[in-house]
Structure formats: structure tokens, C-alpha cells
Amino acid sequence: MPKQSFIKRTIQSKSFLLLAVTAGILILTAIVKPVAFSLANGRELLQRLSYSLVFLCGVSMLLISGGIDFSLSSMASAATVIFAQLVKMKVPWGGAALAALAFGAVAGLINAFFVNKLNMMSFIATIGMSSVWAGFAAWYTRGMQISVVSATFNKISKIYLPSTSKGLIPLVFVIGAVLVLAYSLVLKFTRFGRSVLMIGGNAAAARLAGLKPKLVSSLLFVNASVLGVAGGLIFASQQKAGGPALLTTTMPEMTALTASILGGVAFSGGSGSLAGAFSGVLLIQVLAYALQVMIPTLTWVQLFVNGMLLVVALTVDGFNMKRRLKKLGIKSAGGGGRMIMPGAK
């Protein structure tokens, strides 16, 4: 079979399709609502993307390895409470941020313990921990937000490039984009990245090949939690506050999960790329923005878009899985993902 050119492979990729759909939505929005493309609205859209991209890196890497973490929003919200309280107690914001990130690392280790030591299903363990962190933050704050009293920290999300009054690109968006690029390169060109893909595809085979699936999984749980806190701190800077429900209303880990599957990351792990996931999150945020601009009364539009696209993405992923199994001569027995090998009854 002749090798396809880079341009042809790019055009046929899922990332290109998602970007084309995103461009179409932007063009349609510009026609229907030209005022949507003001400087302020452009900044708002990129601000939304900034913390979503940080969450995306952790969620995508974990999903590719075959894991999942539903506790990130609650855990990151609890971390913003810790951060805001420390700043309120006159701790320098840099030290408070390090403490919040350390809390995230511990939360990731707890998830890893349940999954890799006690052999619990990752979605069960992390749903449970989500309630733990949400309950802790609500108890400590009595359900109230804590204002971040650091002007320097709050200005971080207000730095735009170029550094003029008409600067469009937030610095935090650049940070998120650089993280996506860095993790994409790690996944594609490093031994660790290949280990993540192999473990997600077949953990038993990876173990026989000399890899340590549980160690890699634990590192990815910690990585996802630390990045979740980093994304939460960006959002706290934008909102100038920390609180128990700061991120649970937007649920950025669900946006990242939906974007990853839309972008070609298999829900069962073992395949996918950060480039595809990046295209997915662009589509989600642009579609939500377009609907909100054209129909301002849709205050729940983000949840609607996330839910709708997640169902679509999981349906497509299910068909893709069946097609891959069919090529291998493996039959799926339906519910639960049980497979029947050729010749088996």
C-alpha cells in the first residue's frame, strides 16, 4: 500500500474534521451575530479555553492509559479554598499555590492507592473521592466563596499578548497551549508516552514487556490532579475567589473527557493524541460560545453542549471499537464489553 502524503493524512484526520466544523460554526456565528466578534468576546472565549486546556492534558493522558478521574472538579475546588484561605492568612500567593498543588498531588496519590493497590474501578473510586472533597470544602467554608485578596495573583489572568490595551491572547491561554504541545510531544516521541499507549491498549502485555502499569497509572493520577489544581488556580484568578462549587458547575474534567473522545482518544484507552483532544475542546467551547451569543437566555448551554457531544462521542467510539474488533476476528458479546474469541462458544 503506497504511503500517504502528510497533507492527505492531515485532511483525513479527525482533528482536521473537528477544526473544519469549528471554523464553520465561527463563520455561521459571524453571519448571524457579527457583534459576537468583539475584542472582549474574543478574550472571554480564550479565557474559557485556558483552564480547559490545562485540565485536558491530565484527563487525556489518564484516559489513554485506560484510567479515568471524576474527582477533579471537586478536588480542584477544594484546592482553591485552601489557596484562598492561605492568602487570606497573609501567606504569599506563590507559597499558597505550592501548598494547593501539593494537596493535588496527595489527592492523586489517594486515587492511585484505591485503584492500583485496592484494585477498585477508577470511576467508582474517583466518584467517591469527588464527594469527599466537595463535602470537605463545603464544610470548611459553610458553602461560601473566599475572596482571593492578592492583587498580583488576580492580575495573572488579565495579562494579554501583545501587552497593549488591545491585546487579545491571554497569557494563561498561552500557558495552556504550551502544555498541550509539551504533553503531545511526550506522548508521541518519548518512551514514557509509548508506555502510556501500550498500557492503555493491553496492561497484561505491557507487564510482560517489562513495563510497570501500576506505577505509570499512579504517576498519571498524580499528574491529572496536579494539573487540575493548576487549572483551578487559573480559574480562581479569573474569578478572584476560591470556593467549594467554583469548578463543579462548569465541570472542566467532563469537557476534557468529551473533547478527548471526540478527538479520537478511545474510551477504553490505548489510542489517541493530544492534538485530537485539543481540536475537540476547541469545538466544544466554540459551540457553547456560539449558542450563548445567539441565544443569550441559554444559561445552561455549557452543560447541554458537554452532555450532547459526550453522547455523540461515546456512540462513535463504540462503533469504532466494534469495527476494530471485527478486523481482529473478535466478537463483542454486548453489555460490559465482554469479547468472544474466534472459535469460542
N, C-alpha and C positions, 0 to 999 in steps of 0.2 A: 504494500500500500504506500503510495507516494506521500511524503511528509508535507503537511500543510504549512503554508507560509504564516508568519507571525500575525500579519494583518487579517488573514482569513480566520485563524484561530480566535483572534480578539473579537471579530464581528460575530462569530458563532457562540461566544461565551455567554454565560448567564449574566455576568457583570455588565456586558455591553447592552444586553436587553433591558436590564434594570435601569441603567443610565439613560437609555433611549426613552423609556417610559417616563422617567423623572423629567427629562427635557420636555417631553410632550405636555406633562402637567404644568410645567412652568410657562410654556408658550400659551396654553389654554387660559391659565390664570391671568397672564398679561393681557390677553384679548378681552376677557370678561371683566377684569378688575385691574386696569392699568395702575391705579394708585397703590396697589399692593407692593410695588417695587420701589418703595422709598428707601432712603438710607436707614431710617430707624427700623423698618420691617426687615431689611436685609441683615442688619445687626442682630435682631431678635431671633431670626432663623438660625444664624450661625452660633448664637449663644446656646440655643437648644441642642444643637449638634455637638457642642464642645464637650459637655459631660457625658452625652450619649456615646461618643467615640471612646472615652476612657473606659466606661462600662463594657463596651463592645469587645475590647481587647481581652479582658478577663473572661467574659462569658464565652466568646468564640473558641478560645484555646481550650477551655474546660470542656465544651461541648464536643470538639473534635476528638478529645481524648476519651469520650464516652461518658463524661460526668455532666452534672447539672447543679446549679445552685439557685434556689428560690429565696434565699435569705438576704440577698444583697441589699435590697432597698431598705428593709428594716434595720439591718446591721449598719449600713451607711448613715441612716437617720440617727441611730443611737450614737454613732461616732461624731456626728455634727453637734449633738448635745454635749458630749464630753469636751469637744473643741471649744464650743461657745462658753461653757461653764469655766474652763481653764482661763480663757481670755478675760472673762469677767472677773476672775480672781487675780488679774494683773500678770498672768504668765505671758511672756512674749508669744506672738502668734506662731512663730516658727517652731517653738518648743511644743505648743499646744497641738500643732499639726502633726509633729512627730509622735506625740502621745496617741493621737487619733489613729494614725497609721499603724502604730504598734498594737492598738486594740484590734484593728482589722486583721493583722497577722495572727493574733491569738484566736480570733473568731474563725479564721480559715483553718487553723490547726484543729480546732474543735470539730469542725465539719469533717476534716480529713480523718480524725480519730474515729468518728462514728461510721464513716464509710469504709475505711481501709483496715481498721482494727476490729470493729464490731460487725463488719460486713452488712451494714444497713444499706438499703437503697438510697442513692444520693438525693432523690427528690423528696423522699419521706423525711430523711434526717434534716434537710435544709428547710423544709416547710415547718418542721417543729422548731428549729432554731430561729426562724423568722418570727414566730410568735413570742419566743423568749426575749429577743432583742426589742421587739415592739412593746412588750409588756414592761421591760426594764425602763425604756425611755419614757413611756407614758407615766409610770410610777414616779420616776425621779422628777419629771417636770410638771406633774399633775395635768398632763395633756397640753401644756402651753409651750410656745416657742421661746427661745432665749436669744435675745439680740446679740449679734457679734459686735463688740464695741471697739473694734480695731479698724480705723480708717484706712490704714495701709493695706490690710488684708482685703477689705471690701473694694479697694481700687483695682485689685488684680484683674477682676472680670471686666473692668472698664477701660483697660488698655487696648487700643486699636492700632492696627497697622494699615497704611502708614500712620505715623504718630502725628496726625493733624486732626483738626476738628471734623474733617470729612473721612477719617479713617474708617474702613468698612470691616476688616477682618479682625476679630477679637484675638488677643494673644492666647487665650485659653483654647480657642479652636485650633490654632497652630499647634499647640501642645498635644491636643488630641489626635490631630492628623499625623504628627511625627510619631506618636506612639503606635498608631495603626501601621505605619510604614515599617517601624522597627520590628514589631511582632510579626508582620508579614515576612520580612527577611529572615527572622529567626525560624519561622515555621518552614520556609522553603529551602533554606540553604545551610541549616545547621544540623548537627547530629541530634540535638535535643528536639528540634522540630520534627525530624523524621521519626524519632521515638514516640512523640505525641500521636502522630498519624498511625503508626503501627500498633500502638497500644489501643487506640480507639477502634481500629479495624479488627484486631484479634489479640486480646490481652494474653491468652494462653500461649499463642505462638510467639508473642513478644517476649514472654518469660523464658521460653525455650531458647530464644535467640540471645539470651544473656541480659535482657533489659530488666528493669525493676518497675513494673507497672504501678505498684502502690506508692513508691517514692515519687515517681513522676506525677501521679494523681494528687498526692499531698502537696507538692510544690504548686500545682495548678490551682488547688483550692485556696492556698495562701495568696497566690498571685491575684486570683479573682477578687478576694476580699480586700486586699491592699488597694487594688485599682478601684474597687467600689468605694472605698473611703476617699480616695483621691478625687473621684468623680463627685462624691458627696460634698467635699470641701469646695470644689468649683461651684457647685450649685448653692452652697451656703454663702459664698462670696457674692453671687448674683442676688440672693435673697436677703443678704445681710443678717442672717439668723440661722440658728440650728433648732431642730425640733423633732419630736417623735414621729410626726407624719410628713416631714419635709419632702421625702422622696417616695413614700408609699402611694401617693396619689398619682404620680407620673410613672412609677414602676419602670425605671430605665433598664433593669435587667430583662424585663419581658420584651421591651423594644429591641434590646440587643439579641435576645433569643430569636425573635421573629425575623430580624434582619439577617441573622446568621443562616437560618434555614432558607429564607428567600434567596440568599446569595450562594446557596449550594452546599452549605455545611449539612451533612447527614445527621438527623436527629439521633441516630444510633452511634454516631462517631465514625472516625476512620477516614473521612474525606472532607474537603472544603478548603477555603482560603480566606484570609482577612480581606483581600481585595473584593471578593464577592460579598462578604458581610458588610463592608464599607458601602458598597453600592446599595445594599438592602436598607441600611439605616438612612441613607440619603433619600431613598424613595419614601420611606415611612414618614420622615419628618417633613418633607416637601408636600406630600399628600395631605398630612394633617394641617399644615400651614395653609395650603390652598383652600381646603374646606372651611377652615376657621375664618379666612379672609372673605370668602364668597358668601358664607352663611354664618355671620358672627354669633348667632344665638346657639350654635352648637358648642357649648362649653365642654361637653364630654367627648369632643371629637378625637382626642388622642387615644382614649381607651377604645373607642369604636374602631379606629384605624388599626390599632395593635391587634385587637381581637379578630377582626375580619381578615387581616393579612396573615395572622398566625394560622388560622384555619386553612386558608388557601395554601400556605407554605407546607403545612403538615400533610395536606392531601397530595400535593405534588411530590413531596418526599416519600410518601407511601407508595405511589405509583413507580417512582424511580427505584425504590427498594425491590419491589416485585419484579421489575424489569431486569435488575442486576441478578437477582436470584434465579430468574428464568434462564438467563445466559449461562449460569453456572450449573444448570440442571437441578436446582434445588426448589422444592415446592414449599410454599408457606401454608401452614395449617390454619391461618386466620388469626383470631384474637390472641394476644400475648406474644406474637412474633415467633411462635414455635415453627420450626422448619422440619421438613421431611426430606431426607437424602434420597437420591435415586435408588430404586430397588426396595426401599423400606415400605412397610405397610402401616 
